[in-house]
Amino acid sequence: MAGDQMKTCTKCNQVKSTEDYHVDRSKSTGLHSHCVDCRRKHMLAAYPSYYARRGRELLRSRYQTDEKYREKQKQKSRSRKAQ
């Protein structure tokens, strides 16, 4: 799409150039409905909490299934308590 075309962001309702939108081939316009700035704000707000939660789940799962990892973590805990 040419940069001189305009599109309204459905998040902030500002009219911006089509260059301010990510490509999304599944959409009829070929562009995402939210501008780059709004998507960036959303990603920064949403994903740190997702990855933190997912990381905890992975560690919990590993602790339950990996005996060597579990023993290593217990040793770390014991050494911290001894200090």
ROLOKE-612974 format. One line per field, with one value per atom (N, C-alpha, C): residue in one letter; chain; atom name; x, y, z. Coordinates in Angstrom, 1 decimal. Layout:
% residues N
residu: (A,...)
chaine: (A,...)
atome: (CA,...)
px: (X,...)
py: (Y,...)
pz: (Z,...)
% end
This chain:
% residues 83
residu: (M,M,M,A,A,A,G,G,G,D,D,D,Q,Q,Q,M,M,M,K,K,K,T,T,T,C,C,C,T,T,T,K,K,K,C,C,C,N,N,N,Q,Q,Q,V,V,V,K,K,K,S,S,S,T,T,T,E,E,E,D,D,D,Y,Y,Y,H,H,H,V,V,V,D,D,D,R,R,R,S,S,S,K,K,K,S,S,S,T,T,T,G,G,G,L,L,L,H,H,H,S,S,S,H,H,H,C,C,C,V,V,V,D,D,D,C,C,C,R,R,R,R,R,R,K,K,K,H,H,H,M,M,M,L,L,L,A,A,A,A,A,A,Y,Y,Y,P,P,P,S,S,S,Y,Y,Y,Y,Y,Y,A,A,A,R,R,R,R,R,R,G,G,G,R,R,R,E,E,E,L,L,L,L,L,L,R,R,R,S,S,S,R,R,R,Y,Y,Y,Q,Q,Q,T,T,T,D,D,D,E,E,E,K,K,K,Y,Y,Y,R,R,R,E,E,E,K,K,K,Q,Q,Q,K,K,K,Q,Q,Q,K,K,K,S,S,S,R,R,R,S,S,S,R,R,R,K,K,K,A,A,A,Q,Q,Q)
chaine: (A,A,A,A,A,A,A,A,A,A,A,A,A,A,A,A,A,A,A,A,A,A,A,A,A,A,A,A,A,A,A,A,A,A,A,A,A,A,A,A,A,A,A,A,A,A,A,A,A,A,A,A,A,A,A,A,A,A,A,A,A,A,A,A,A,A,A,A,A,A,A,A,A,A,A,A,A,A,A,A,A,A,A,A,A,A,A,A,A,A,A,A,A,A,A,A,A,A,A,A,A,A,A,A,A,A,A,A,A,A,A,A,A,A,A,A,A,A,A,A,A,A,A,A,A,A,A,A,A,A,A,A,A,A,A,A,A,A,A,A,A,A,A,A,A,A,A,A,A,A,A,A,A,A,A,A,A,A,A,A,A,A,A,A,A,A,A,A,A,A,A,A,A,A,A,A,A,A,A,A,A,A,A,A,A,A,A,A,A,A,A,A,A,A,A,A,A,A,A,A,A,A,A,A,A,A,A,A,A,A,A,A,A,A,A,A,A,A,A,A,A,A,A,A,A,A,A,A,A,A,A,A,A,A,A,A,A,A,A,A,A,A,A,A,A,A,A,A,A)
atome: (N,CA,C,N,CA,C,N,CA,C,N,CA,C,N,CA,C,N,CA,C,N,CA,C,N,CA,C,N,CA,C,N,CA,C,N,CA,C,N,CA,C,N,CA,C,N,CA,C,N,CA,C,N,CA,C,N,CA,C,N,CA,C,N,CA,C,N,CA,C,N,CA,C,N,CA,C,N,CA,C,N,CA,C,N,CA,C,N,CA,C,N,CA,C,N,CA,C,N,CA,C,N,CA,C,N,CA,C,N,CA,C,N,CA,C,N,CA,C,N,CA,C,N,CA,C,N,CA,C,N,CA,C,N,CA,C,N,CA,C,N,CA,C,N,CA,C,N,CA,C,N,CA,C,N,CA,C,N,CA,C,N,CA,C,N,CA,C,N,CA,C,N,CA,C,N,CA,C,N,CA,C,N,CA,C,N,CA,C,N,CA,C,N,CA,C,N,CA,C,N,CA,C,N,CA,C,N,CA,C,N,CA,C,N,CA,C,N,CA,C,N,CA,C,N,CA,C,N,CA,C,N,CA,C,N,CA,C,N,CA,C,N,CA,C,N,CA,C,N,CA,C,N,CA,C,N,CA,C,N,CA,C,N,CA,C,N,CA,C,N,CA,C,N,CA,C,N,CA,C,N,CA,C,N,CA,C,N,CA,C)
px: (0.8,0.0,0.9,0.4,1.2,1.1,2.2,2.2,1.3,0.7,-0.1,-1.6,-1.9,-3.2,-3.3,-4.6,-4.8,-5.7,-5.6,-6.5,-6.7,-7.8,-8.2,-7.9,-7.1,-6.8,-8.1,-8.4,-9.6,-9.4,-8.1,-7.8,-7.8,-7.0,-6.9,-7.7,-8.4,-9.3,-8.6,-7.3,-6.5,-6.3,-6.4,-6.2,-4.7,-4.1,-2.7,-2.4,-1.2,-0.7,-0.7,-0.9,-0.9,0.5,1.5,2.8,2.9,2.0,2.0,1.2,1.0,0.3,1.1,1.1,1.7,0.9,1.6,0.9,0.2,-1.0,-1.8,-2.6,-2.1,-2.7,-4.0,-4.4,-5.7,-6.8,-6.5,-7.4,-7.7,-8.9,-9.3,-8.4,-8.0,-7.2,-5.7,-5.3,-4.0,-3.1,-3.8,-3.1,-3.8,-3.1,-3.7,-4.6,-5.6,-6.6,-6.1,-5.0,-4.4,-3.1,-2.8,-1.6,-0.4,0.8,2.1,2.2,1.9,2.0,1.1,-0.1,-1.1,-0.7,-0.3,0.2,1.4,2.3,3.5,3.1,2.2,1.8,1.1,0.3,-0.4,0.6,1.6,2.5,3.4,3.8,4.6,3.8,2.5,1.7,1.3,1.0,0.4,1.5,2.5,3.4,4.3,4.8,5.7,5.0,3.7,3.0,2.7,2.5,2.3,3.6,4.7,6.0,6.4,6.1,6.4,5.5,4.2,3.3,3.7,4.1,4.5,5.8,6.7,8.0,7.8,6.9,6.6,6.0,5.1,4.5,5.5,6.4,7.5,8.4,8.8,9.6,8.9,7.7,6.9,6.8,6.6,6.5,7.8,8.9,10.2,10.5,10.2,10.4,9.7,8.5,7.8,8.3,8.8,9.2,10.7,11.6,13.0,13.6,14.0,14.5,15.9,16.7,18.0,17.8,16.9,16.6,16.1,15.2,14.5,15.6,16.5,17.6,18.5,18.8,19.6,18.9,17.6,16.9,16.8,16.7,16.6,17.9,19.1,20.4,20.6,20.1,20.2,19.4,18.2,17.4,18.0,18.6,19.3,20.5,21.2,22.4,22.0,20.9,20.4,19.9,19.3,18.8,19.9,21.0,22.2,22.9,22.8,23.5,22.9)
py: (-1.2,0.0,1.2,2.3,3.5,4.2,5.0,5.7,6.9,7.3,8.5,8.2,6.9,6.4,6.6,6.8,7.0,5.9,5.6,4.6,5.1,4.8,5.1,3.9,4.2,3.2,2.9,1.7,1.3,1.4,1.6,1.7,3.1,4.0,5.4,6.3,5.8,6.6,7.8,7.7,8.7,8.2,9.2,8.9,9.0,7.9,7.8,7.2,7.4,6.9,5.4,4.7,3.2,2.7,3.5,3.1,2.9,3.4,3.3,2.1,1.1,-0.1,-1.3,-2.4,-3.6,-4.3,-5.1,-5.9,-7.1,-7.3,-8.5,-9.0,-10.0,-10.5,-11.2,-11.5,-12.0,-11.0,-9.7,-8.6,-8.2,-7.7,-7.3,-6.1,-5.2,-4.1,-4.5,-5.7,-6.1,-5.5,-4.8,-4.1,-4.4,-4.4,-4.6,-3.5,-3.7,-2.6,-1.6,-2.0,-1.0,-0.5,0.7,1.3,0.7,1.0,0.5,0.9,2.2,2.7,2.0,1.8,1.1,-0.3,-1.0,-2.4,-2.5,-1.6,-1.6,-1.4,-0.5,-0.3,-1.5,-2.2,-3.4,-4.5,-4.7,-5.8,-5.6,-4.3,-4.0,-4.3,-4.0,-4.1,-5.6,-6.3,-7.6,-8.7,-8.7,-9.9,-10.1,-9.0,-9.3,-10.2,-9.9,-10.7,-12.1,-12.3,-13.6,-14.4,-13.9,-14.6,-14.9,-14.0,-14.3,-15.5,-15.5,-16.6,-17.9,-17.8,-19.0,-19.6,-18.7,-19.1,-19.9,-19.3,-20.0,-21.4,-21.5,-22.8,-23.8,-23.3,-24.2,-24.7,-23.8,-24.2,-25.1,-24.9,-25.8,-27.2,-27.2,-28.5,-29.2,-28.5,-29.1,-29.6,-28.8,-29.2,-30.6,-30.7,-31.9,-33.1,-32.9,-34.1,-34.4,-33.4,-33.6,-33.7,-35.0,-35.2,-34.5,-34.5,-33.8,-32.3,-31.7,-30.3,-30.0,-30.9,-30.8,-30.8,-31.8,-31.9,-30.7,-30.2,-29.0,-27.8,-27.6,-26.5,-26.7,-27.9,-28.2,-27.8,-28.1,-27.8,-26.3,-25.6,-24.1,-23.5,-24.1,-23.6,-23.9,-25.0,-25.4,-24.4,-24.2,-23.3,-21.9,-21.4,-20.1,-20.0,-21.1,-21.1,-21.2,-21.8,-22.0,-20.7,-19.8,-18.5,-17.6)
pz: (0.0,0.0,0.0,-0.6,-0.7,0.6,0.9,2.2,2.2,1.1,1.1,1.5,1.6,2.0,3.5,4.0,5.4,5.9,7.2,7.9,9.3,9.9,11.3,12.2,13.2,14.2,15.0,15.2,16.0,17.5,17.9,19.3,19.8,19.1,19.5,18.7,17.6,16.8,16.1,15.9,15.1,13.7,12.8,11.4,11.1,10.6,10.4,9.0,8.6,7.3,7.4,6.3,6.3,6.6,6.5,6.9,8.4,9.2,10.6,11.1,10.3,10.6,10.2,11.0,10.6,9.6,8.7,7.7,8.4,7.9,8.4,7.2,6.6,5.3,5.5,6.8,7.0,7.0,7.0,7.0,5.6,5.3,4.0,3.5,4.4,4.0,3.9,4.4,4.4,5.5,6.4,7.5,8.8,9.9,11.3,11.6,12.4,12.7,13.7,14.5,15.5,14.9,15.1,14.7,15.4,14.9,15.5,16.9,17.2,18.6,19.6,19.2,20.0,20.3,19.2,19.4,20.3,20.1,21.0,22.5,22.7,24.1,24.7,23.8,24.2,24.5,23.6,23.8,25.1,25.3,26.5,27.8,27.7,28.9,29.1,28.1,28.2,28.3,27.6,27.5,28.7,29.3,30.5,31.5,31.8,32.7,32.2,30.9,30.3,30.5,30.1,30.2,31.6,32.5,33.9,34.4,34.1,34.5,33.8,32.5,31.8,32.4,32.7,33.3,34.6,35.4,36.7,36.5,35.5,35.2,34.7,33.8,33.3,34.5,35.3,36.5,37.4,37.6,38.5,37.9,36.6,35.9,35.9,35.7,35.7,37.1,38.1,39.5,39.8,39.3,39.6,38.8,37.6,36.8,36.7,37.0,36.9,38.3,38.7,40.0,40.3,39.3,39.4,39.7,38.9,39.1,40.5,40.9,42.2,43.3,43.3,44.3,44.3,43.1,43.0,43.6,43.4,44.0,45.5,46.0,47.5,48.1,47.4,47.9,48.0,47.0,47.0,48.2,48.4,49.5,50.8,51.0,52.3,52.5,51.5,51.6,52.0,51.4,51.8,53.2,53.7,55.1,56.1,55.7,56.6,56.7,55.8,55.9,56.8)
% end
